[in-house]
Amino acid sequence: MLEWNWDEKCGEAVFVETLRGVEAKHTYNLYTGNAYMLFINEWTEPDGTERYEVCSFWLDKDHMKNCLGLNKKGGHTKNIHYDSRKFKLNKAKCRYWKQIVQALAEAYDDVEIELYTEK
């Protein structure tokens, strides 16, 4: 079971896709919790109710590499297919930021990665 603390957000991922000439932007908050990385869509309903949806996750380093298509021998392909990708990672809260940055740079020719430190 995936677990995380809401006060331990460690970054943000923004993906843009173009479908039939219309650009759609998807923003996910990032958490580590008991996984390498959790991608969570958070929103507030018109009545003020807070909602969330776990959209994706990387259980561990091997699973991250599989999801990014870096495990060619295992037959895995990328599961993040968007026109552009931007990741913002808080070095103070993202335990695996070095490995994640390396994997993202290896997986994508066009990726923007921003590192910051906020306690």
Secondary structure, DSSP 8 states (H G I E B T S, - for coil): -----GGGEEEEEEEEEEETTEEEEEEEEEE-TTSSEEEEEEEE-TTS-EEEEEEEEE-SHHHHHHHBT--GGGT--BS---SEEEEEEETTT-TTHHHHHHHHHHH-SS-EEEEE---
